[in-house]
Each structure stands twice: as structure tokens, then as C-alpha cells.
Amino acid sequence: MRNAAGAMSLRRRLGLWLGPLLALAVLASPLPSLSPPAHRLASIMTLVVVLWISEPLPVYLTGVLGALAAVLVRAAGPQMLLSSFLDPIIFLFIGSFMLAKAMQIHGVDRRIAYAILVHPWVEGSTYRVLAAFGLTAWLLAMWTGITACAAMLLPVALAIAAAAGTLPGSRYSTSLLLMLTYAASAGAMATPVGTPPNLIGIGLIHQETGVRIGFLQWMSFGLPVAAALLAARYALLVWLFPPDIPQVPGQLGRLRRLIQEMGPWTRGQRNTLIAFGTAITLWVLPGVAGTLSPGVAALLAAGLLFFLPMGEKRRRFTLHWKEAVSIDWGTVLLFGSGIALGRMMFETGLAGAVGSALLSSVGDQPGLLLGAAVLIAALLSELASNTAAASMIIPVMLGFYPGNPAAGTGLALAATLGASLGFMFPVSTPANAMIHGSGAVRMKDLVKGGFWVDITGVGVIWAAARWLIPLTTG
């Protein structure tokens, strides 16, 4: 852990020095193919990318400062920056985060997780416990997000490992912890609200191509991809870290006791399910989905939480304002700044120039371009947050075919899904950092598992982008 912290500190110091130096070098270099605003924006983007990767500052702060710097050097106007923070997808973020916060506060997520894990089919078998645990994380992350899901289920995974009598670093302990991050990230790809890159991709695609991807349309390809990734990752874990014990003694009894301690469903839990069910209905019901945007639907459902009472005696409602404002505003700011920087790249012509340069080097081969989009996004997500990786790569992919919205959409969706890969290092995702910080997963096992999961993930997403996504998006 000390070595990892030292490496992180060195990376941050290098980023603070290297970012400005590279930005100045880009600004001083003659780039005749770029307009003056695009040239200045290229310098700013160089600085932002280096700081996103090295993380000397929080990634959301880097994004906001980068967008402000672009306005200061007249690469774009202030209206473009400010309007990006009023994008409808921003409000989908906020509403979804409030629904997830209510689920956490009232324990709905824990109750659902425990109910799945004590199902009679599991019966203490290490293989079935691993599968049930993965399915639980997969389902929850679709709606609560990867980080919230990992934070909730990490104690459960550690408790199962302890009940099995396995030591930290053992094969079964390792497979359980890795299954948490692998399954959660797969499940988050299934819905637009599962992870920020999904919404970033949807927002940028609509802005730059006019193609609108609805909730059900996303799930028509996102759900099969998520299911294929879950199955592949389960098979990989069984192959790489086969359980060193046949049964998990006492695990079911411990979880049943936890359910008994929770008691019957509370008023707050029922109210949260009502609001959550309302959101899903408004998102997927064809007639309603055509009338209300997903952002408005999310806010309406979240608004119910402020009006559904907990009971006459308690004189409070399901969600208090102080609880609502404790959502992850950093991600909201990062999304807004990412949308702003992406729009600036298009308006100045920078995205088109970078896309043309990559196109000339790769060649106009659809299969190869799709593979490059997924692979580049995955590599970026190893070094930066998946949200930052999506903000970097999606505008470039949309710039490949400025006159062909369908082709640009396919590349952008491949990059969007690819940005949710990246599992080799603790810094790759917050979930990775959590499981590595628990001490139950060794660094070499994290790298080994992450390598194979990345490779298979690139293959699955490439196949989906090649054949499935064109069928579902037209």
C-alpha cells in the first residue's frame, strides 16, 4: 500500500509539471491544419488530459478549470460553457442520484442484495454463491451506479469470505472481491443511468449528430452486452481463481439473521420503491417516453420522495433536502465540463482534425476503426476515470464521419462502452480502489484479472458494435 501511495504521489507531481509544459509545447508548435481557436483549444485539452490522467486535482475540478481556461483564451464563448451545464442529461444525473441516495438511506439496496444471496438455489456452494453475488452486483449497479454498489456490497463480500474461513489473498476471497467490481461495471452498461459515460455518450451524440437514443433503445443493446460480459467475467474468475473450498459454511444463516434484524419492509422502503418504479415506468413506457425526456422523468420520480410521508407520527418525508444535496455533485460538474469541452472541440474543428488524422493512419475500415475506438477508450480508462476517458475519446470518434451521423454514432457508442473497461490498477476505478484497499486482493491478482477482463471486454464490445448496435440504432 505504501508503494502504491508513493507511485500515486509521484504521478501527481509529474502531472503538475508535465501538463503545463506539454500545453505550452503544443501552443508553440506550428499546426497549420488547425484554426487559431482550435490550436488554442488543443493546448488546453493537452493540459486537461495530462491532469485527468495524473490526478493532481480532483477530475471534476480539472474539467471545470479546463473549460474556463478555454473561454479565457477565446477558444469558445461563455454561452457555450454555461449552456452545457443546463443540458437535459444533467438533470437525469441529478434525479437518478437522488433516487439512489434514497435507496441507500432506507436500506432498499441491502434488502434486495440479501434476498438474492439467501435464495435456496445458492445453498452455500462456492460457485453458486459467486454467481449469485455477481448477479446481485450486476442488477444493483444498473440503477445505483458502480461506486455506490461497490461501497454497499464490499462488506457483504468480506463477510462471505470470512464465513468461508478463507484468508485475504486466497483464491476464493480474490474471486469474490473481483466479481464485485467486474459485475458492477458490466451491469452499469445495461442502462443509461448506470454509469456517467453512458449519459455523456448519449448527450454528445444527440448534440453533434441529432441522433436521439432513448432509454429502451439503449437497453436493447446495453442489456445483452452487460449479460455477455457478466457471463464471460464469471467464467474468467472460475478459470483464473478456482475456489479453494467447495462450500461456504454458515454464510446463508448469517445473511438470514441480517434480514431478520432489518424487520418488515418500512414505510420509507416502500415509498422509495414507489418512486423508483415510477422512474422506470416513465423511462421505458413508449407513450410516456415520447412525451417526457428522461431527465424530467427522473426529476418527477425523485420529487415524489419529498412528498411521500414516512408516517404521521414521524412528520417527515422519504427524502430530506439535506440528504438530497449530499449526492455526488463532483460527477455532475465533470459531466457538464465534459459536454462543454466536447462541444468546443466540434465548434472549433479540433475533433474533426483529430478524427481525420486518425482516419488517415488507421484507414477507412469499419471493423478496424471500431476495434481502435474500444481499445483506446479502454486504455484511457486504465489511466483516468471512466468519465474523463469518455469525455476525451467520444468527441474524437464523432469527428471521424462529420457527414455520416449513423457511422459516427456507432463509433461513439463503441467508445462509450469501452470507457467502462479498465480494471488492471487500483486507480482505474473507485471500485478497484475499494477492493484493493480492503487488503483482500493482491496487486498481482488485480493486474492479472484486469488484463483478461479488459481483453474479453474489448472483444465483446467490438462484436456488439459491429453487429448488434447497428440493428438496434438503425
C-alpha positions as CSV (number, residue, x, y, z in Angstrom):
1,M,0.0,0.0,0.0
2,R,2.9,2.4,0.8
3,N,4.5,1.7,-2.6
4,A,1.2,2.3,-4.3
5,A,0.7,5.6,-2.5
6,G,4.3,6.7,-3.4
7,A,3.7,5.9,-7.0
8,M,0.5,7.9,-7.0
9,S,2.2,10.9,-5.4
10,L,5.0,10.7,-8.0
11,R,2.4,10.6,-10.8
12,R,0.6,13.6,-9.4
13,R,3.8,15.7,-9.1
14,L,4.8,14.7,-12.7
15,G,1.4,15.7,-14.0
16,L,1.6,19.1,-12.4
17,W,4.9,19.8,-14.2
18,L,4.4,17.9,-17.4
19,G,0.9,19.2,-18.1
20,P,1.8,22.9,-18.5
21,L,5.0,22.1,-20.3
22,L,3.2,20.0,-22.9
23,A,0.4,22.5,-23.3
24,L,3.0,25.3,-24.0
25,A,4.8,23.0,-26.4
26,V,1.5,22.4,-28.4
27,L,0.8,26.1,-28.3
28,A,4.2,27.0,-29.7
29,S,4.2,24.3,-32.4
30,P,3.1,25.3,-35.9
31,L,-0.2,23.5,-36.6
32,P,-1.4,25.0,-40.0
33,S,-4.3,22.5,-40.2
34,L,-5.9,24.0,-37.2
35,S,-7.7,27.3,-36.9
36,P,-6.4,29.7,-34.2
37,P,-9.2,28.8,-31.8
38,A,-8.7,25.1,-32.4
39,H,-5.0,25.5,-31.8
40,R,-5.5,27.2,-28.5
41,L,-8.1,24.6,-27.5
42,A,-5.6,21.8,-28.4
43,S,-3.2,23.3,-25.9
44,I,-5.9,23.5,-23.2
45,M,-7.0,19.9,-24.0
46,T,-3.4,18.7,-23.7
47,L,-3.2,20.2,-20.2
48,V,-6.6,18.7,-19.2
49,V,-5.8,15.2,-20.5
50,V,-2.5,15.1,-18.6
51,L,-4.1,16.4,-15.4
52,W,-7.0,13.9,-15.8
53,I,-4.6,11.0,-16.1
54,S,-2.2,12.1,-13.3
55,E,-5.0,13.5,-11.0
56,P,-3.1,16.1,-9.0
57,L,-6.5,17.8,-8.8
58,P,-9.9,16.2,-8.5
59,V,-11.0,15.2,-12.0
60,Y,-14.2,17.3,-11.8
61,L,-12.1,20.4,-10.9
62,T,-9.7,19.8,-13.7
63,G,-12.7,19.6,-16.1
64,V,-14.3,22.8,-14.9
65,L,-11.0,24.7,-14.9
66,G,-10.1,23.4,-18.4
67,A,-13.5,24.6,-19.8
68,L,-13.0,28.0,-18.1
69,A,-9.5,28.3,-19.5
70,A,-10.8,27.6,-23.0
71,V,-13.2,30.5,-22.6
72,L,-10.4,32.8,-21.3
73,V,-8.1,32.1,-24.3
74,R,-11.1,32.7,-26.6
75,A,-11.3,29.2,-27.9
76,A,-15.1,29.3,-27.2
77,G,-17.6,31.7,-25.9
78,P,-19.0,31.7,-22.3
79,Q,-22.5,30.9,-23.6
80,M,-21.3,27.5,-24.8
81,L,-19.8,26.7,-21.4
82,L,-22.8,27.8,-19.4
83,S,-25.4,26.1,-21.6
84,S,-23.6,22.8,-21.2
85,F,-24.4,22.8,-17.5
86,L,-28.1,23.1,-18.5
87,D,-28.0,20.1,-20.8
88,P,-31.1,17.8,-20.1
89,I,-28.8,14.9,-19.3
90,I,-27.5,16.9,-16.3
91,F,-31.0,16.6,-14.7
92,L,-31.2,12.9,-15.5
93,F,-28.0,12.6,-13.4
94,I,-29.4,14.6,-10.5
95,G,-32.7,12.8,-10.4
96,S,-31.0,9.4,-10.7
97,F,-28.5,10.2,-7.9
98,M,-31.4,11.3,-5.6
99,L,-33.2,8.0,-6.2
100,A,-30.0,6.0,-5.5
101,K,-29.5,8.1,-2.3
102,A,-32.9,7.2,-1.1
103,M,-32.3,3.5,-1.7
104,Q,-29.1,3.7,0.3
105,I,-30.6,5.7,3.2
106,H,-33.6,3.4,3.6
107,G,-31.7,0.1,3.0
108,V,-33.6,-0.9,-0.1
109,D,-30.4,-1.9,-1.8
110,R,-29.2,-4.0,1.1
111,R,-32.6,-5.8,1.4
112,I,-32.6,-6.7,-2.3
113,A,-29.0,-7.9,-2.1
114,Y,-29.5,-10.1,0.9
115,A,-32.7,-11.6,-0.5
116,I,-30.9,-12.7,-3.7
117,L,-27.9,-14.2,-1.7
118,V,-30.1,-16.3,0.6
119,H,-32.1,-17.8,-2.3
120,P,-32.4,-21.6,-1.9
121,W,-30.6,-22.1,-5.2
122,V,-27.4,-20.8,-3.7
123,E,-27.2,-23.3,-0.8
124,G,-23.7,-22.4,0.3
125,S,-21.9,-23.7,-2.9
126,T,-18.9,-21.5,-3.6
127,Y,-19.6,-21.5,-7.3
128,R,-23.3,-20.6,-6.9
129,V,-22.5,-18.0,-4.2
130,L,-20.0,-16.4,-6.6
131,A,-22.7,-16.4,-9.3
132,A,-25.4,-15.0,-7.0
133,F,-23.1,-12.3,-5.7
134,G,-22.2,-11.3,-9.2
135,L,-25.8,-11.2,-10.3
136,T,-26.6,-9.0,-7.3
137,A,-23.9,-6.5,-8.1
138,W,-24.9,-6.6,-11.7
139,L,-28.6,-5.8,-11.0
140,L,-27.9,-3.1,-8.4
141,A,-25.3,-1.3,-10.5
142,M,-27.8,-0.8,-13.3
143,W,-29.6,1.7,-11.1
144,T,-27.4,2.8,-8.2
145,G,-24.1,3.1,-10.2
146,I,-20.8,1.2,-9.8
147,T,-19.3,3.1,-6.9
148,A,-22.5,3.1,-4.7
149,C,-23.0,-0.6,-5.5
150,A,-19.4,-1.5,-4.6
151,A,-19.5,0.5,-1.4
152,M,-22.6,-1.3,-0.3
153,L,-21.6,-4.9,-1.2
154,L,-17.9,-4.7,-0.2
155,P,-18.8,-5.5,3.5
156,V,-21.0,-8.4,2.3
157,A,-18.2,-9.8,0.2
158,L,-15.8,-9.6,3.1
159,A,-18.4,-11.3,5.4
160,I,-18.9,-14.1,2.9
161,A,-15.1,-14.6,2.7
162,A,-14.8,-14.6,6.4
163,A,-17.7,-17.1,6.8
164,A,-15.9,-19.4,4.3
165,G,-12.8,-19.3,6.5
166,T,-10.6,-18.0,3.6
167,L,-7.6,-15.8,4.2
168,P,-7.1,-12.5,2.4
169,G,-5.4,-13.2,-0.9
170,S,-6.8,-16.7,-1.2
171,R,-8.4,-17.7,-4.5
172,Y,-12.0,-17.6,-3.3
173,S,-11.6,-14.3,-1.4
174,T,-9.9,-12.8,-4.5
175,S,-12.7,-14.1,-6.9
176,L,-15.4,-12.7,-4.6
177,L,-13.8,-9.2,-4.4
178,L,-13.0,-9.1,-8.1
179,M,-16.5,-10.3,-9.0
180,L,-17.8,-7.2,-7.2
181,T,-16.1,-4.7,-9.4
182,Y,-16.4,-6.8,-12.6
183,A,-20.1,-7.5,-12.3
184,A,-21.0,-3.9,-11.2
185,S,-19.2,-2.4,-14.2
186,A,-21.0,-4.8,-16.5
187,G,-24.4,-4.1,-15.0
188,A,-23.8,-0.4,-15.3
189,M,-23.6,-0.7,-19.1
190,A,-27.1,-2.0,-19.3
191,T,-29.0,1.3,-18.6
192,P,-28.3,4.9,-19.5
193,V,-28.2,5.8,-15.8
194,G,-25.8,3.0,-14.7
195,T,-22.6,5.0,-15.2
196,P,-21.7,8.6,-16.3
197,P,-20.0,7.6,-19.7
198,N,-23.4,6.3,-20.9
199,L,-25.0,9.6,-20.4
200,I,-22.0,11.5,-21.8
201,G,-22.2,9.4,-24.9
202,I,-25.9,9.9,-25.3
203,G,-25.6,13.7,-24.8
204,L,-22.8,14.2,-27.2
205,I,-24.3,12.0,-29.9
206,H,-27.5,13.9,-29.7
207,Q,-25.8,17.3,-29.8
208,E,-23.5,16.6,-32.7
209,T,-25.5,14.2,-34.9
210,G,-29.1,14.8,-33.9
211,V,-29.5,11.1,-33.2
212,R,-31.6,10.6,-30.0
213,I,-31.0,7.3,-28.1
214,G,-33.9,6.6,-25.8
215,F,-33.9,4.6,-22.6
216,L,-35.3,1.4,-24.1
217,Q,-33.2,1.8,-27.2
218,W,-30.1,1.9,-25.1
219,M,-31.2,-1.2,-23.2
220,S,-31.8,-3.1,-26.4
221,F,-28.1,-3.3,-26.9
222,G,-26.8,-2.4,-23.4
223,L,-28.6,-5.3,-21.7
224,P,-27.3,-8.0,-24.0
225,V,-23.7,-6.6,-23.8
226,A,-24.0,-6.4,-20.0
227,A,-25.2,-10.0,-19.8
228,A,-22.5,-11.3,-22.1
229,L,-19.8,-9.5,-20.1
230,L,-21.2,-10.9,-16.8
231,A,-21.1,-14.5,-18.1
232,A,-17.6,-14.0,-19.5
233,R,-16.3,-12.5,-16.3
234,Y,-17.7,-15.3,-14.2
235,A,-16.1,-17.9,-16.4
236,L,-12.8,-16.0,-16.3
237,L,-12.8,-15.8,-12.5
238,V,-13.6,-19.5,-12.2
239,W,-10.7,-20.2,-14.6
240,L,-8.1,-17.8,-13.1
241,F,-9.1,-18.2,-9.4
242,P,-10.9,-21.5,-8.9
243,P,-12.4,-21.8,-5.4
244,D,-10.1,-23.5,-3.0
245,I,-13.1,-24.7,-0.9
246,P,-16.3,-26.5,-2.0
247,Q,-18.8,-24.9,0.4
248,V,-19.4,-21.6,2.3
249,P,-20.5,-22.8,5.8
250,G,-22.7,-20.5,7.7
251,Q,-23.0,-17.8,5.0
252,L,-26.7,-18.2,4.5
253,G,-27.5,-18.2,8.2
254,R,-25.6,-15.0,8.7
255,L,-27.4,-13.2,5.9
256,R,-30.8,-14.5,7.1
257,R,-30.1,-13.1,10.5
258,L,-29.3,-9.7,8.9
259,I,-32.6,-9.8,7.1
260,Q,-34.4,-10.7,10.3
261,E,-32.7,-7.7,12.1
262,M,-33.9,-5.4,9.3
263,G,-37.5,-6.4,10.2
264,P,-40.5,-6.0,7.8
265,W,-40.5,-3.5,4.9
266,T,-40.6,0.0,6.3
267,R,-42.7,2.9,5.1
268,G,-39.5,4.6,3.7
269,Q,-38.5,1.5,1.8
270,R,-42.0,1.1,0.2
271,N,-42.0,4.8,-0.7
272,T,-38.6,4.5,-2.3
273,L,-39.8,1.6,-4.4
274,I,-42.8,3.6,-5.5
275,A,-40.6,6.5,-6.7
276,F,-38.1,4.0,-8.3
277,G,-40.9,2.2,-10.0
278,T,-42.3,5.5,-11.3
279,A,-38.9,6.4,-12.8
280,I,-38.6,3.1,-14.6
281,T,-42.1,3.3,-15.9
282,L,-41.7,6.8,-17.2
283,W,-38.3,5.9,-18.8
284,V,-39.4,2.8,-20.6
285,L,-43.2,3.2,-21.3
286,P,-43.2,4.1,-25.1
287,G,-46.1,6.7,-25.0
288,V,-44.7,8.5,-21.9
289,A,-41.1,8.2,-23.1
290,G,-42.0,10.1,-26.2
291,T,-43.6,13.0,-24.2
292,L,-41.3,13.3,-21.2
293,S,-37.5,13.5,-21.5
294,P,-35.6,11.0,-19.3
295,G,-34.3,14.0,-17.2
296,V,-37.8,15.3,-16.5
297,A,-38.9,11.7,-15.7
298,A,-36.1,11.3,-13.2
299,L,-36.8,14.6,-11.5
300,L,-40.5,13.8,-11.2
301,A,-39.8,10.5,-9.6
302,A,-37.2,12.0,-7.3
303,G,-39.7,14.7,-6.4
304,L,-42.1,12.1,-5.1
305,L,-39.5,11.4,-2.4
306,F,-40.1,14.8,-0.9
307,F,-43.9,14.3,-0.7
308,L,-44.3,10.7,0.3
309,P,-44.7,10.7,4.1
310,M,-42.8,8.4,6.4
311,G,-45.9,8.3,8.7
312,E,-48.0,10.7,10.6
313,K,-46.1,10.3,13.9
314,R,-42.7,10.9,12.4
315,R,-43.7,14.1,10.5
316,R,-41.0,13.7,7.9
317,F,-40.9,12.6,4.3
318,T,-38.9,9.9,2.5
319,L,-36.0,12.1,1.5
320,H,-34.9,15.3,3.3
321,W,-33.3,18.1,1.4
322,K,-30.1,17.8,3.4
323,E,-29.9,14.2,2.3
324,A,-30.7,15.1,-1.3
325,V,-27.9,17.6,-1.6
326,S,-25.3,15.1,-0.5
327,I,-25.3,13.4,-3.9
328,D,-22.1,13.3,-6.0
329,W,-22.0,16.8,-7.3
330,G,-18.5,16.3,-8.5
331,T,-19.7,13.9,-11.2
332,V,-22.3,16.4,-12.2
333,L,-19.7,19.1,-12.6
334,L,-17.4,16.7,-14.5
335,F,-20.2,15.8,-16.9
336,G,-21.1,19.4,-17.5
337,S,-17.5,20.3,-18.2
338,G,-17.0,17.2,-20.4
339,I,-20.0,18.2,-22.5
340,A,-18.6,21.8,-22.8
341,L,-15.2,20.6,-23.9
342,G,-16.7,18.2,-26.3
343,R,-18.8,21.0,-27.9
344,M,-15.8,23.2,-28.1
345,M,-13.9,20.5,-29.9
346,F,-16.6,20.4,-32.5
347,E,-17.2,24.1,-32.9
348,T,-13.5,24.9,-33.4
349,G,-12.9,21.9,-35.7
350,L,-10.5,20.2,-33.4
351,A,-12.5,17.0,-33.2
352,G,-12.7,16.8,-36.9
353,A,-9.0,17.4,-37.4
354,V,-8.0,14.7,-34.8
355,G,-10.5,12.3,-36.4
356,S,-9.2,12.9,-39.9
357,A,-5.6,12.3,-38.6
358,L,-6.6,9.0,-37.0
359,L,-8.6,8.0,-40.1
360,S,-5.6,8.6,-42.3
361,S,-3.4,6.4,-40.1
362,V,-5.9,3.6,-39.5
363,G,-7.7,3.6,-42.8
364,D,-11.4,3.6,-43.6
365,Q,-12.1,0.0,-42.4
366,P,-15.2,-0.1,-40.2
367,G,-14.1,-3.2,-38.2
368,L,-10.6,-1.8,-37.5
369,L,-12.0,1.6,-36.5
370,L,-14.5,0.1,-34.1
371,G,-11.7,-2.0,-32.5
372,A,-9.5,1.1,-32.2
373,A,-12.3,3.1,-30.6
374,V,-13.0,0.4,-27.9
375,L,-9.3,-0.2,-27.3
376,I,-8.3,3.4,-27.0
377,A,-11.2,4.1,-24.6
378,A,-10.2,1.1,-22.5
379,L,-6.6,2.2,-22.3
380,L,-7.6,5.7,-21.3
381,S,-9.9,4.3,-18.6
382,E,-6.9,2.4,-17.1
383,L,-5.2,5.7,-16.5
384,A,-8.1,8.1,-15.9
385,S,-11.6,7.9,-14.6
386,N,-14.1,6.3,-17.0
387,T,-16.0,9.7,-17.1
388,A,-12.8,11.5,-18.1
389,A,-11.9,8.8,-20.6
390,A,-15.4,9.2,-22.2
391,S,-15.1,13.0,-22.3
392,M,-11.7,12.6,-24.1
393,I,-12.5,9.9,-26.7
394,I,-16.2,10.3,-27.7
395,P,-15.8,13.8,-29.4
396,V,-12.9,12.4,-31.4
397,M,-14.9,9.4,-32.5
398,L,-17.8,11.6,-33.6
399,G,-15.3,13.7,-35.6
400,F,-14.4,10.7,-37.9
401,Y,-17.5,11.0,-40.0
402,P,-19.0,14.5,-39.7
403,G,-21.3,14.0,-42.7
404,N,-22.5,10.5,-41.7
405,P,-24.4,10.5,-38.4
406,A,-25.0,6.7,-38.4
407,A,-21.3,5.9,-38.7
408,G,-20.3,8.4,-36.2
409,T,-22.9,7.2,-33.7
410,G,-21.6,3.6,-34.0
411,L,-18.0,4.7,-33.3
412,A,-19.1,6.9,-30.4
413,L,-21.2,4.1,-28.8
414,A,-18.3,1.7,-29.1
415,A,-16.0,4.2,-27.3
416,T,-18.7,4.9,-24.7
417,L,-18.9,1.2,-23.7
418,G,-15.2,0.9,-23.9
419,A,-14.7,3.7,-21.4
420,S,-16.3,1.4,-18.8
421,L,-13.4,-1.1,-19.2
422,G,-10.1,-0.6,-17.3
423,F,-9.6,-3.0,-14.4
424,M,-5.9,-3.6,-14.0
425,F,-4.9,-0.9,-11.4
426,P,-6.4,0.5,-8.2
427,V,-6.6,3.9,-9.8
428,S,-8.6,2.6,-12.8
429,T,-12.0,2.7,-10.9
430,P,-13.2,3.7,-7.4
431,A,-14.4,0.1,-7.1
432,N,-10.9,-1.2,-7.8
433,A,-9.5,1.1,-5.2
434,M,-12.0,-0.1,-2.6
435,I,-11.3,-3.8,-3.1
436,H,-7.5,-3.3,-3.2
437,G,-7.7,-1.1,-0.1
438,S,-9.5,-3.8,1.7
439,G,-6.3,-5.9,1.7
440,A,-8.1,-8.9,0.4
441,V,-6.8,-8.7,-3.2
442,R,-3.1,-8.7,-4.0
443,M,-1.8,-6.3,-6.7
444,K,-0.6,-9.1,-9.0
445,D,-4.1,-10.7,-8.9
446,L,-5.7,-7.3,-9.7
447,V,-3.5,-6.9,-12.7
448,K,-3.8,-10.5,-13.9
449,G,-7.6,-10.5,-13.6
450,G,-7.9,-7.0,-15.1
451,F,-5.8,-7.8,-18.1
452,W,-8.0,-10.8,-19.1
453,V,-11.2,-8.9,-18.3
454,D,-10.1,-6.0,-20.5
455,I,-9.2,-8.3,-23.4
456,T,-12.5,-10.1,-23.3
457,G,-14.4,-6.9,-22.8
458,V,-12.9,-5.3,-25.9
459,G,-13.9,-8.4,-27.9
460,V,-17.5,-8.4,-26.6
461,I,-18.0,-4.7,-27.2
462,W,-16.4,-4.8,-30.6
463,A,-18.7,-7.6,-31.7
464,A,-21.7,-5.7,-30.3
465,A,-20.7,-2.5,-32.1
466,R,-20.1,-4.4,-35.3
467,W,-23.4,-6.3,-35.5
468,L,-25.8,-5.6,-32.6
469,I,-25.7,-1.8,-32.2
470,P,-26.4,-1.2,-35.9
471,L,-29.5,-3.4,-35.7
472,T,-30.9,-1.5,-32.6
473,T,-30.0,2.0,-33.6
474,G,-30.6,1.9,-37.3
